[in-house]
Amino acid sequence: MFPFPFERDTSQPAPESPSEALASKPAPLPWESIPTPLDEADKRLAAMEQDEPKRRLIRDAKALCKQRRITQAQMAEEIGVPRRTLEEWLQFRRLPKAPGTTLIRRWVETYYSEDF
C-alpha cells in the first residue's frame, strides 16, 4: 500500500522508578495550563480597582442629578451624549471611556460649584 517500508518500532525501556517517570514528562505549555480560580479572581479585582475612579465619578454624577432634580434626559442633553448612553453609564452596564469620563467630570465640576 505504501511505497516505503515502515521501520520497526523500537520501544524504550520502562523507567525504573516513579521519580524517573515524573522527570521525563515535559512541562505543560502555557495554553495547556488551567488558570486557578485565584488567578481569575485577582484579575477581576485588578480590573475593578482600575475602574473605581470611574465608578466614584458616576456615583457623584447620579447624586448631583438627584440633588438638582433633573431627569437623565436633561442630564444627557447638558453633558452632550445620547440619553441611552448616559443611562447605561449611570446603571453601570457600561463604563465610559476617556472622552465620556471627561464630559461627566466637567459636568459635575460645573454644576457642583454652582449649586453648593
KATAUR-V37455 format. One record per backbone hydrogen bond with DSSP energy under -1.0 kcal/mol. NH is the residue of the N-H (numbers start at 1). CO is the residue of the C=O. Records with the same first field share a line. If there is no record, write none. Layout:
NH = CO, CO
//
This chain:
21 = 17
22 = 18
23 = 19
24 = 20
32 = 29
33 = 29
40 = 36
41 = 37
42 = 38
43 = 39
44 = 40
45 = 41
46 = 42
47 = 43
48 = 44
49 = 45
50 = 46
51 = 47
55 = 51
56 = 52
57 = 53
58 = 54
59 = 55
60 = 56
61 = 57
62 = 58
63 = 59
64 = 60
65 = 61
66 = 62
67 = 63
68 = 64
70 = 65
75 = 71
76 = 72
77 = 73
78 = 74
79 = 75
80 = 76
81 = 76
86 = 82
87 = 83
88 = 84
89 = 85
90 = 86
91 = 87
92 = 89
93 = 88
94 = 88
101 = 97
102 = 98
103 = 99
104 = 100
105 = 101
106 = 102
107 = 103
108 = 104
109 = 105
110 = 106
111 = 107
112 = 108
113 = 109
114 = 110
115 = 111
116 = 112
//
